[in-house]
Amino acid sequence: MRRILLLLLLAFSLAGASRATVFGTVRGIVHDPQHRPVSGIQVILKAKASEFNLEARTDDAGQFHFDAVPLGEYTVAVSDANFVADTQSVAVLSGTAPILHFEMRLPTQNQTVVVSADAAQTETVTPTTLVNRLQIQETPGAARTNSLAMITDYVPGSYVVHDQLHVRGGHQVTWLIDGVAIPNTNIASNLGPQVDPKDVDTMEAQRGSYSADYGDRTYGIFNVAPRTGFERNNEAELVLSAGNFYQTDDQLNLGGHTNRFAYYASVNGNRTNLGLQTPTYAVVHDAANGFGGFTSLIYNADSQDQFRLVAQLRRDFYQVPFDANDPGTQGQFLRDANRENDSFVTFSWVRTFSPGLMLTISPFYHHNSANYQSSFEDFPSSASEDRSSKYEGGQATLSWIKNRSNLRVGLYGFSQQDDQLFGLLCHEPAQCENVDPPERQSPGGSLTAVYAEEQFKATSWFAVNAGIRQTHFSGGVVENVSSPRAGVSLRIPKLNWVFRAFYGHFYQAPPLLTVSGPLLEAANNQNLSFIPLHGERDEEHQFGVTIPFHGWTLDASNFLTRAVNFFDHNNFNNSDLFFPITIQGARINGWELTLRSPRIGHRAQVYLTYSNQLALALGNINGGLTDFSFGDGFGLLDHDQRHTLHLGARYDLPFHSYASTDVYYASGFTNGDPTVPGDHLQPHTTFDLSLGKSFGERFSVDLQGINVANRRVLLDNSFTFGGTHYLNPREVFVQVRYRFHY
């Protein structure tokens, strides 16, 4: 920990900028009809979904500059008594610096206001999706505490299988809160998402082609800009819901702001009798409940210094469903359960030295635990696993944007302390061996990464990205890895089509899990062994194109990821004790498509996401708990799914009402049962619907249905958490929102 603190202090001497942030920069030039710069013009940048705004005036060169702009969608308006007002729309992604051009027109000229849609993807080589809080609120099921629909509906190649989020064939993803990466090196133990969707203002989803600012999770990065209170003026909102399976998901949130201070806070609680994906058509022993709190505070000390604090605490409980007709456990009522705790706090100091030069220092603390307990009467064994992890660390980022250059350097690091307890009581000695009394271990480790990245705009239509990330990991093994990355983007003038290409390397640190003593002896007696875990190393090739057309935006990407030491998980002696493993190699490739529409007829908007993907593994298990039986050659990963499609729409109805839909098609995951013909399970299609109505500005009601047609198919038959999994049955619930002043 002392080494990490010293490195963080060292970051003050670094010069550069970072995309590992929740901010972007908006720049622009204002000129008159003869293309001469116009000084002293007022420029107002305003968020589309809140009251957040910034003001500036153009300098003698006609330029304006907004730093520390949170990611999201904005309008930029320029006005002057001698010219016609002009407005443009801009989407801000983390670390980007779009340049807007305004031509001020005289009153004698055409006085129509020009509104243009700036495709956010033109500012980065990383395929990116923005989802705002209104989309989350109106997308069927997306606002529920344990829902990941804000990702799976809008991010191609993402889906939930065996109760865990997978993106592009893997389940190692990074969550950033307010631009700060929240570390979690564990896989296969947590079931709840990192953040309640109701606390999200904007989520930025990145998939591949990351700059050097990011590094530890290859398959998906989700950067959350939390709600801040800028959309409130001493207002509170009460959210209540009720539906089948005795479900409810409720929240009370409040927020407000002054000229210098904004605050947001929430408390929530939820419960249901349909928590996890079931192993059969029947829903047996599947209750879940949880509660939590969240807060976001922003204080502007002066024009140069801003302080930001984000904190969360949540607890979740999941019963583990079972198959009452399973011959191996027939006549038993299994009572396995998983309890999870998660809390974090991040504090950020944002210092703006001059236009384009900004420093952010962000210490953080994260605690995460997952405790699995099965009944003592379970047959053939009763398993228990308690794990808790503590992370203390921080990141220091310093941004410098000047003319054509967007130069970035930074530092990120944390120390980790784990506490692990494993126990196994065997009631069938032929199948397993006792680990009794339970074995306790307390491994520790740390990670430090430094990086440098440069985006150079050679012209207004051609940009080059180049960076490198150096990572040092110390735990069960010690590893030092250099990860170079490079990308280019080319915009075709007039058409505004943007082509991009990327090549890079990534490193993912391993979990701290170790096996020794009675647990290792029991494994050895069952022809199992534990090999030390090394980090996953990935190589990615990607190219794509973004095509804007009359407000529509089409984005297509083709990617290939080659992995060494691919992270997965394996169970211990047919129990629900799962241990991380690494497979010798993996090859995941595919192409993805997203389509977004403008407002159609001032009433409707549609979206489409599609993924075609192949996920293969190569070789034996070479790390973690193994019986060396994976085999040589290529084989399908258990979450390989060739085709995934979402087609959704939102439509404004009369009388302040709306309808929102999502149609989901999936071609089926890998078939893990050799007695069933075919290498994949059957395809399936589901339909979700939300109908809402507002009664004035304070009160709204919406009716939501998930899997409205009650389509039930076998989703996954690999031996994973809770056994096999079926598609969830139909869920119908009503949600009420009431906003009031205090």
N, C-alpha and C positions, 0 to 999 in steps of 0.2 A: 504493500500500500504506500510506503514511504517513497518508493521509486516512482510510482504513478503520480503522486503529488508533486514531486520534483519536476517530472516531465510536463505536468500541466503548467507549472510556473514558467518553465522554459518556453511554453507556447507564446508567452507575451512578447518574446523577441522575434517571433516568426512574422513574415510578411506574406500576405496572400489572401485567399478567400475560400469559402467552402459552400458546397451544396448540401452538406450534412446539416441542414437548417430547415426552418419552416418559412424562410423569407426568400423573396426575390427582389429585383430592382426594376423599376419602370423609368425609362428615359425617353426623351423626345425632342423634336426640333419644331419650332413654329416659324413659318415664313409667310410673306405676303404673296400676292399673285405674280410678282416679278422674281420670286424665290430669294428675296432678301430677308435676313433674319429680323424678327420682330421682338424687341425687348419689352419687359414690364407687363407681359400678358399673364393674367391670372389663370392657373391650371388647378383643377380640382379632381382628385382621384377618389372615387367612392365605391365601396363594396356593393354588389348587387343584392346581397342577402342580409345586409345589416346596415347600421348607421355609421360604420367606420369610414372615415374619410381623412385625406391629407390635402394640404394646400401648398402651392409654391408659385413663384413667378419666374418667367424666363429671364435669363441673363443677357448680356450684350450680344452674345452669339445666337440668341433665340432658343437656347437650350433649357430644359428643365430636368430635374432628377429627383426621384423618390426612392429612398433606401428603406430597408426593413419593412417591405410590403409583405404581409402574410399571404401564403398561397391561397388562390381562389380566383373568382371572376369579378372584374371591375369595369367601371366606365370612367373614361378620362375626358373631361370637358374643358375647353378653353373658351374664354369670352373676353370681349373688350368693347367699349362704347363705340369705337370706330369701325368694328368688323362684325360679321355674322358669327354667332356661336357655332362651335363644331364639337361633336362628341364621337368617341371611338370606344369600342369594347376591347378588353384585353384579358387574357387568361394568364395568371402568374403561376409558374411552377417554381419549386424550390431551386435557388441558385441561378435562375435565368435572369436575363437583362434585356427584355425586348425594347426596341427603339420605335417610337411612333412618330409619324410625320403629319403635321397639321398645316394646311394651307388656309390662311385667313382670307375670307372673301369680303369684298366691299358690299354695302347694302344694295347697290345698283345691280350686283350680280345675282345669280340664282341663290335664293335664300333658303333652300331646303337644307335641313340638317342631315349631314352624312353620318351614318352609323355603320361601321364595318366590324366584322367578326374576325378577330385575330386567332388563327389556329395555334394553340399553345405548343403543339408538337413541333412547330417550325423553329423553336428556340432550343431544342435538345435532341441528342441522338438516342435518348432513352424512350421507348414506347411507354406512354403515361396516360392514365385516366384520372380525371377529377370527378369526385362525387360530393355534392353539397348536402347540407342538412335538410333542405326541402325535398330533394330526391329520396333521401333516407326515410323521411317521414311518410312519403306517399307510396314508396315501393312496397308491395305486399310483403309483410313480415319482416322488413329490413330493420325496423326500429326496436325490435325486441332485444332484451339484454344479451341473450346468448345466440343471436342471429349473426350470420356472416353473409347475408344476402346483399349487403352493400358492396361486397367483394364479388361473390359468385355471380350476381346478375350483371355486373358491369365490367368485369375483368376477364378477358378470354383466357381459356386454359385453366380456370380455377374451379374447384368443386370440393365438396365435403364428402369424404368416404371414411369408413370406420371412425366417425365422429371427429375427424381432424381435417383441417384445411390443407388442401394440396394445390400447388400452383406449378404449372409446367413440369409435372411429373415428380415433384419433390415436396417435402413438408418442412423445410428449413426456411423460415421467413423472418424478416425483421419488422418490428413495430417501432416507429418513432413517434413520440408525443411532443408536440411543440418543437419539432426539429431535433430532439434528443433521442438517440437510439437507446431503447430499453433492453438490456441484455438478458437472454435466457438461453443457455447452452444446452438445456435438456430437451429431449424429444420424446414423444409417445407417453407422456405422463399427464399433461394438462389438457383439459377438454374445453374449458371456457375461453372465449376470446380475450384479448388484452384490454379492451376498452368497451364500455357501453356505447352502442351507436347513437343513443339519444344525447350524448355529450359531445358529439362530433359536429364541428361547423363545416369543415371541408376535409376530405380524405384524398390524398394523392397516392395512387397506386402505380408503382414502377415494376416492370418485369424485364429484367435483363439489361445489358448495355449500360451498366452503372458506371458513373464516374469514379475516380479514385477516392472520393469522399466517403463512399459506401464500400463495405467489403465483406461482411461476415456471413451473409445469407444470400445464396445465389438466386433462389427461385421466386422471391417476391419481396418487395419493400413497400410498407404502408405507412405513410407519413401523415399523421393526424394533426390538423390545426383545430384545437378544441374551441368550444364556445367560450366567449370572453365577456359577454355582457354589453358589447357595443350595439347589439340589436335590441337592447332593453333600456328602459328608463324607469328604474325601480319597479320592475314587473316580475311577477311570479307566474309559473305555469304548473298546473296539476294535470298529470296524465294518468288515467285509469283505464284498465281493460279487463275483459272477462270473456271466456270462451269455453269450448268443449275441452275435455280432459282436465277439467277444473283448473284451467290456466288463468293466470293474471300476471300482468307485468306493469308495474306502477312506478311513477316518479314524481317528485316535487322538485322543481328547479327555480332559481331566482337569479336575477342579475340587474345590473345598472351601471351607469358610468357618469363621470364628470369630465371636465376638460383634460384631467391628468390621470384619472384612475378608473379602471374598469374591473368589475368582479362578476364571477359566475360561480354558483354552487348548486349541487344537486344531491339528493338521497333517493335510493331506489330499492325496490323489493320485487321478487318474482317467485312463482311456483307453478308447477305443472305436473300432470301424471304421464306426460310424454316428453321425457327429457332427452334420452339418447336413442339412436337408431336401434330398432328391435331386431332380434335374431330370427323371429317368425312373424306371421301375420298378427298373432295375438300380442297385446301389450301387457306384459307381466312384470311387476316390480320395476317400474320405470319413472318414479317420481324424481323431481329435481326442484331445488329452491335455492335462493341466494339473496343477498342484499349488499349494498355498497354505497359509497359516497365519493364525490368528485368535486374539485374546485380549481378554478383558474383565476389568477390575479395578475393585473398589469398596472404598473405605475410608471408614468413618464416624469422623471425627476426634473428634467429640463429638455431643451431641444436636442441634446446630444446623448443623454443617458436614459435608458429604459430598463426596468426590472420586471421579470416575468416569473411566476411561480405556478406550477401545476402539480397537483397531488391527487392520488386515488387510493381507495381501500375497498376491496371486494372479497366476499366469501361465497363459495358455491358448494353445493352438495348434490351428488348424483347417485341415485340407485342404479345398479347395473342390471339391465334386463336379462332374462334367460329363457331358454326353450324348455317348457315344462314337459315336453314329450321326448326329450333327448334320452336315448337308451342308457347313456352313461350316468345320467343323474335323475332318472325317472323316479318319481315318488318323493323327491327332495324339493324344498322351497329355498332356493339360494338367496342369500341376503347380502351379496357383495355391494360395496359402496365406495365411492371416491369423493374425498373432501379436498377442496382446494382453497388456498388463500393467496391473494396477490395484493401488494401495495407498492407504491412508488412515489417519490417526490423529486421534482427537478426544479432547479432555480437557475435562471439565466440573466446575466447582465449583458445588455446590448449597448455598445458604445459606438457612436458615429463620429469619426474624427473630421471627415470632410466628405463632400459628395463622392460616393463610390468607395469609400474606405471605412469598413465597419468591423468591429471586433465583438465576438460573442464568447463568453465564458459560462459553462453550464455544468456545475457539479450535480450528481444525482445519486439516489439510493433506491435499490429495488430488492424486494423480498418476495419470493415465490415458493409455494409448497404444494405438494400433491400427496395425499395419504390414502392408500388403497387398503381396504380391510375386507376379508371374506369371513363368512360364518365358520365357527369351529367345527360344525357338522358337515361342511362341504366335502363331497367325494369326487375324485380320489384324494384331494389335498385341500388344505386351507392355507391361503397365502396372505401375507401382509407386507406392505412396503410403505414406509414413511420417508419422504424426502423433503428437505427444505434447502433453499439456496439464498444466499445474501450477496449482493453486488454493491460495491461502493466505487465510484469513479467519476469521470467527467469528460467533457470535450471542450477544446478551445479552438475556435475558428475565427479567422480574420479575412475579410473580403476586400478585394481591391479591383474595381471595375473602372477602366480608363480607356476611352476611345474604342479601339477594336479588341482590346484585351480584357479577358475575365480570368484573372490569375488567382489560384487558390492553393493554400497550404493549411495543414491543421493537424491536430493530435486528438486521439481518442483512446481511453484506457479504463480498465476496471480491475479490481481484485475480487475474487469469489471464494466464499466459504460454504461448503456443503455439509449437511448432516443427513446420513442415510442409515435406515434401519430395515433389515430384511429378515423375514421369518417364514417358515414353511413347515406345516404339520401334515405328514403323509398318513393316509388311512389305507393305502394300497401300496405296500412296500415294493411290489414288482414295478410300479410306475415311477416312483420317486423316493427321495430320502429326506428325512427331517433336517431342518435347520432350526434347531431348538436347543438352547434359548436363541432368540433372534440375534443377528450379528449387526453391530453398529460400526460405521466408519465415518470419518470426518475429513475428507480430502479438501485441499485448497489449491488455488491457482490464480493466474492473472493473465491479462491480455493488454498489450500496448500496440497501437498502430499510428504511424505517421504517414502523411500523404501529401502529394502535390499534384495539381491539375491546372491545365491551361486551356481555355477556349479562345481561340484567335479567329476573329472574323476577317479573313483576307479581303473580302469584298462584302457588299450587302447581301450577296447570294451564295457565298461559299464560306464555310467555317470548318476549322480543324480542332479536334479535342485530343489531348495527350496527357497522360498522368501515370503515376505509380504510387502504389500503396505498400508499405513495408510493415509486416506484422510479426510481433514476437509473442508467442504463447508459452506459458510455463504451467504445467499441471502434472498429470501422469506421465507425460512426455514433454520435451522441450523442442519447439519448432520455430524456425525463422523463415519467413516466406516473403518473396518479392512478387507483387502482382502488377505487371504493366498493363495499361489499357490505352486504346486509341480509337478514335472515331472521326468520321467526316459527315458533313451535311451539305447538300447542294439544292438550292432553290431555283426553279426555272422561272425567270422573270415573266410577268404578265399572267402566265398560268398559275403561278404560286404553288406548283407541285414541289414537294420537298423530298428528296431522296437521301437516305442515310445508310451508313455502314459502320460496323463496329467489330473489333477483335480485342479480347481481354482475358485475363486470368483472375480467379477469385480463390480465397481461402476461407474455410469455415472451421473454427476451433472445435475440438471434440468435447463431449461431456466429461465431467470429472469422475464419472462412475468407475469404481474398481471392485473387483471380487477377490476375496481372499478368505483364509480360515475355513470355518465349517461350510460356508456357502460354496467356496471353490471345491472343497472336498466332496460335497454332495453332487456338484456338477460333474466332477471327474468320475465319480462312481456311476453316473448315468451316461457315460461316453460323451460328455460335454467338456468344453474347455473355455477359458476366458483369455483372449488375446488383447493386449493393451490397445486402446483406441488412439488412432492418429487423426489429424484433421483432414477434412475433405478438400480436394484441390480440383478446381473446375476450369475448363477452357471453353470459351463461348465465341461463336461466330454469329453475327446477326446483320441482316440488312432489311430495309423497309422503305415505305413511301407513304406520305400524307398528301391527300388530294382534297382541297377545298373547292366547293362548287355551289355557288348561289346559297351560301349559308350551310350547306351540307358538308360534313367532314368524313372522308373515308380514310382509314389507316390500315395498312397491311404490313405484317412482319414475318420474316422467315428466320428461324433460329436453329442452331445446333449447339448442344452442350455435351462435352465429354467430361466425365467425372472419374477421379481416382479416389478410392476410399468413400464410396457413396453411402451416405447415412441412411439407415433403415432401423427396424426394431425386430426383436425376436422374443418369444416367450420361453419361460423356464418350466420344463416338465408339464406341458399341457395346463399350466396354471395361468392366471391373469397377471402374473409378474412379468413385465416386459422390460427387456434390457436393450439399450442401443447397440447396434452393430454397424460395421462398415463392410460393404461388398466391394470386391476388388476393382470393379469398374462399372460405369453406366454410360449409356448413350441415349440422349433425349433430343429429338428433333421434331420440328413441325412448322406450321404457319398459322398465323392468327389474323383475324379481321375484326375491325370495329367500324360501325357506321352510326353517325349522329346527325339528326335532322335539326333545322331551325324550327321556329314556330310556324306551323302549317295552318294557314287560314286563321291566324291569331288564336288558335284553340288547341292544336295537337302537336305533340312531339313524339318521335319514335327513335328507338335505338336497336342495334343488333350487335351481338358479339358471337364470334365463331372461332373454334380451334380445331385443327387437325393435328394429331400428335401421336408419336410412337415413343414409348419408354421401355428401354431394354437394359438388362443387367448383364454383366460379363464376369465369369470366374467365381471363385469361392468367397465365403465370408472370411475376411482377413483381419477383423477386429471385433472385440466384444464377445458375447456369448455365442458359441458356435458348436455344431456337430460336424462341420466341414462337408455338409451334404448338398450345398447349392449346386455344385457341378461346374464343369467347364463349358465354354461356349456361351452364346447369347441366350437369354431367356427373358420372357416378359415380366416386368415388375407388376406387383399385384394391383397397382392403381393405374395401369395403362388403360387409357380410353381414347379411341381414335377420333371421335367426333363429339363435340360439345357445342350447343347452340342455345343462345338466349335471344328472343325477340320480344321487345317490350314497347309499350306506348303509354302516354298520358294524354287524356282528353278532357278539356274544360266543358262541362255540361251547364245547362241553364240553372238559374237560382243558386249561384255560388257553389256548384257541385263539381265533382271531377270523378273520372274513372282512370285507374292505373292497372295495367296488366303485364304479365310476364309469361311467355310460353318457353318452356325448357325442353330441349331434346338432348338425349345422351345415348350413345351407341352401345354402352355396356362396358363394365370393367373386365379385367382378366379373369377367366374361369380357373379357380383354384382346385376344382374337383375333377380328377381324371376320369371318373365314372360318368360324367356328363359330357356329351359331345360338344365340340366347338372350343375355340381358344378364348372366346369372350362370352359373357353373359348377355341376356337378351336386351335389346334397346328399349327405351321407355320415353314417354312424353308426359309432361305435367303442365297444368295451367293454374296460375295464381291471379287473383283479382282483388282490387281494393276500390271501394266506392265511398266517397267522402262528401261532406257538406259542411259549409261554414254558416253559422248563425251570428252575423255581425263579426266584429273583429276579435271577440273574446272567446267564443264557444264554437267548437267543431266536433263532429262525430264521423267516424269512418268504420265501415264493415269490411273485414279482410278475410279472404279465404286462401288457404295454401293447399295445393294439390286438390283443387275443387272436384275433379272427376274421381277422386279416391283411387288413383292408380297404384296398385301394390305389386311390386316385382322384387325379385332377389337382386339386391344392389351389389353385394360383395360376399364372397364365400371363402376368402382367405382367413386363416386363423389370426385374428387381430382382436383389439379390445372388445370384450363382450361376445366374441364368436362371430358368426355370420351376421349380415345386416340386410334388412328389407327397407324399401322406400317407406318413409313415414306416411301414415294414413292422413285423411283429410282433416284439416284444422280450420275452424271458423271462430272468429272472435270479433268483438266490438271494442273500439278504442275511443275514449272521450278525452278531449283536451279543453281545459278552461284556463284562460289567462286573466290575471287581475293585478291591479296596482296595490302597492302597500306604502 
